[in-house]
């Protein structure tokens, strides 16, 4: 993975902490999400990790979090993250990120939540995903375009600006 992603996720964590937003994430100490937690904590930010019990006592659990919530499984984790979060920032990631992003878009579409969803489209990472969403609509597999359920930005600073605007903090 490119250092560009690690550098940008550190900026995101820094901005989350600096703006006194709370980071809610899966609770790991490694990878991009471990790095965003470290960065938020470094500037005094509050970080809630939500970790399935099967992993909660293993080496991958971040030991320096403001709070760690243990849940029975991944289904409970996603539910707890939905309930504990005020917004969703979708940074470039893998299958878990894609799964959670699609679920949050789906939940917004069916009015389970009205929370902001912001894709950080760093270097066009999500372009093919957006193309797929467009194609699904073109083929009439969904009744409405989904892009009005989320915002797309190019970097972490823009993601924080969207949140501030959404919450009228500018």
N, C-alpha and C positions, 0 to 999 in steps of 0.2 A: 504494500500500500504506500502511496506517495506521501512524503512529508507534508505536502500541501494540505492534505486532508487533516493531518494531525495539527498543523499550525492553525488552520481555520477553526477546528473544533475547540482548540484552546481559546481562541478569540471569543467564540460563542460562550463558553463557560465563564470567561472573564466578564463579559457583558451581562450575562445572567446574574452573576454575583454582584457586580458593581451597581446594577439597577435594582437590587434588592428583590429580584424575582427568586422564587424557589425552584430548583431543578428537581424534577421527579423523573427517575429512570430506573433501570433494572437492577442496579446495585453492584455491578461488577467493578473490579479494579483494573481491568485490562482493556486493550483496544481503544477505539475512539470514545466510547462511552465512559470508560475509566478516566480518560484524559479530560473529558469535559467536566466530570465531577471534580477531579483534582484542581482544575483551573477555577471553577466556581468557589470551591472551598478556600483556595489560596487568597482570594480577595474578601473572605468573610461571608460568602454566600451560604444559604441553607440548602442542603441536598438531602432528599429523601430517596433511599434505595428500596425497591420492592422486589424481593427475591424469593423464588420458590424454595420451600424447605429443603428439597433434595440438594440444592446448591448452597444454601445459607451458611452451612458450617464448613465449607470447603475453601480452598486457597483463593478462588476467584472472587470472593465477596470482599468488597471494599471495607476496610476496617476504620476509616476515618470519617464516615458519614455523619451528618447531623442526626439522622434517624435511619434505622433499618427496619423495615416491616417484612416479616416472614409470612408467606402465604402458602397454602397447600400445593398449588401447581401453577402452570403457565396460564390456564384459563382464569384463575383467581387473580393472578398478577395483572393481566390485561384489564380486568374489571377494576381492580384497585387503582391502577394507573389512570384509567378513565375518570374515576371518581375523585382522585387526588389532584388532577391536573386542571389548570385553567386554560391551557392552550397546548398545541402540539407542534413542535418544530421537527420536521423530517429532514435529517441530514443524510448525505450519501451513506448507504449501508447495505447490508445483505438481506437475506430472506426474512429474518425477523423484522427488520425495518419495513420491508415491503408489506409483510403481513399486517403489521400494526397500522401502517399508513392507510392501506385499503380498508381495514376495519373502521378506522376513524372517519374516513370519507363516507363509508356506507352508513355508519351511525348518524352522521350529520344529515345525510340524505333522508333518512327515515325519522328524523327529529328526536333522536335519543340525546343528542347534545347540539349546542350551537357555538361551541368553542372554536377559536381560530385554529386553522391548520395551515402551516407555512412550510413549503418545500424550499430548502436551500439547494438551489440548482447549480452548485459549484462546477464550473467548467462544463456545463451542459449535462451533468451526470444523469438527471432525470428526464432528459429530452425524449428518449425512446418510450419511457413510461407515459409521458403526456401524449405522444403519438399513438400509443396503444389505446388510451382513453378516448382520443378523437376517433380512432377507427371503430371502436366498440359502438360509439354513438352513430357514426356513419352507416354502420351495418344494422342500425336500429335494434341493437341488443339491449339498449337502455333507452328510456323515454326522454331523457333530458341530458344536456351536457353536464358533466360533473365539475368542470373547472371553476364554477362559481362557488364551490364549497371550499376552495383552498386558494391561498396566495402563493406566488412563486417569486423568489428573490434570488439574487446571485451570490450573496455572502451573508455572514453572520450579523454584521452591523445592520444590514437592511432588514433582516428578520426581527431584530429588536425594535427597529423603527416601526415596523408593521404592528407589533404588539403595543408599543406606546400609543400609536395612532388609534388602534382598536380600543384601548383603555383610556384614551384621551390624556396621556401623560406627557405629551410633547410640550 
